[in-house]
């Protein structure tokens, strides 16, 4: 990301959402694991020491931070979600519901490229 950098809180919130998206269907497939690691690397988050919050705690731990991000940061985040949701070649109903929840709750634009 060139214009603005994510804050540490934003990185953590995004990493938590991406992790929960990868495991939305209770199983991260190889493509999802690889994409998740690439996204965490892009954020500068150390995947080896990362302990994600459970999905039912995201509204407390992540949503408010995501809501406050700038539009350009939300767009970058949305692209990460799109890449991750496509990584295993299947965009299942649980993943769809979770992405829709994030888009609505955090006022994130849908970016499908």
BELWOJO-V740029 format. One record per pair of residues at least 24 apart in sequence whose ideal C-beta (glycine too) atoms are under 10 Angstrom apart, sorted by the first residue. I is the first residue (numbers start at 0). GAP is how many residues later the second one is. Records with the same first field share a line. If there is no record, write none. Layout:
BEGIN
I: GAP / GAP
END
This chain:
BEGIN
0: 41 / 42 / 71 / 72 / 74 / 75 / 76
1: 70 / 74
2: 67 / 69 / 70 / 73
3: 65 / 66 / 68 / 69 / 72
4: 38 / 39 / 68
5: 36 / 37 / 38 / 39 / 59 / 63 / 67 / 70 / 71
6: 58 / 61 / 62 / 66
7: 35 / 36 / 37
8: 52 / 53 / 55 / 56 / 57 / 59 / 60
9: 33 / 52 / 55 / 56 / 58 / 59 / 60 / 63 / 67
10: 29 / 31 / 32 / 33 / 34 / 54
11: 31 / 33 / 38 / 40 / 41 / 49 / 50 / 53
12: 40 / 45 / 48 / 49 / 50 / 51 / 52 / 53 / 54 / 55 / 56 / 64 / 93
13: 25 / 26 / 28 / 29 / 31 / 48 / 51 / 52 / 55 / 59 / 60 / 62 / 63 / 66 / 67
14: 24 / 25 / 28 / 29 / 30 / 31 / 32 / 35 / 37 / 38 / 47 / 65
15: 29 / 34 / 35 / 36 / 37 / 38 / 39 / 41 / 42 / 45 / 46 / 47 / 49 / 50
16: 35 / 36 / 38 / 41 / 44 / 45 / 46 / 48 / 49 / 60 / 63 / 64 / 67 / 81 / 82 / 84 / 85 / 89 / 91
17: 25 / 27 / 34 / 59 / 62 / 63 / 65 / 66 / 67
18: 26 / 28 / 31 / 32 / 33 / 34 / 36 / 39 / 65
19: 32 / 33 / 34 / 35 / 36 / 37 / 38 / 42 / 78 / 82
20: 34 / 59 / 60 / 63 / 64 / 66 / 73 / 74 / 77 / 78 / 81
21: 30 / 62 / 63 / 65 / 66 / 73
22: 29 / 32 / 71 / 72 / 75
23: 31 / 60 / 61 / 67 / 68 / 69 / 70 / 71 / 72 / 73 / 74 / 75
24: 63 / 65 / 66 / 67 / 68 / 69 / 70 / 73
25: 68
26: 61
27: 56 / 59 / 60
28: 58 / 59 / 60 / 61
29: 57 / 58
30: 53 / 55 / 56 / 57 / 58 / 59
31: 52 / 53 / 54 / 55 / 56 / 57 / 58 / 63
32: 54 / 55
33: 50 / 53 / 54
34: 45 / 48 / 49 / 50 / 51 / 52 / 53
35: 44 / 47 / 48 / 51
37: 42 / 45 / 46 / 49
38: 38 / 40 / 41 / 42 / 44 / 45 / 48
39: 40
41: 34 / 38 / 41
42: 33 / 34 / 37
54: 43 / 46
57: 40 / 43 / 44 / 47 / 48
58: 42 / 46 / 47
61: 40 / 43 / 44
62: 38 / 39 / 42 / 43 / 44
63: 41 / 42
64: 41
65: 36 / 39 / 40 / 41 / 42
66: 38 / 39 / 40 / 41
67: 38 / 39
68: 37 / 38 / 39
70: 36 / 37 / 38
72: 35
73: 29 / 32 / 33 / 34 / 35 / 37
74: 33 / 34 / 35 / 36
75: 35
76: 25 / 29 / 31 / 32 / 34
77: 24 / 25 / 28 / 30 / 31 / 32 / 33 / 34 / 35
78: 30 / 32 / 33 / 34
79: 31
80: 27 / 29 / 30 / 31
81: 28 / 29 / 30 / 31
82: 30
84: 27
85: 26
END
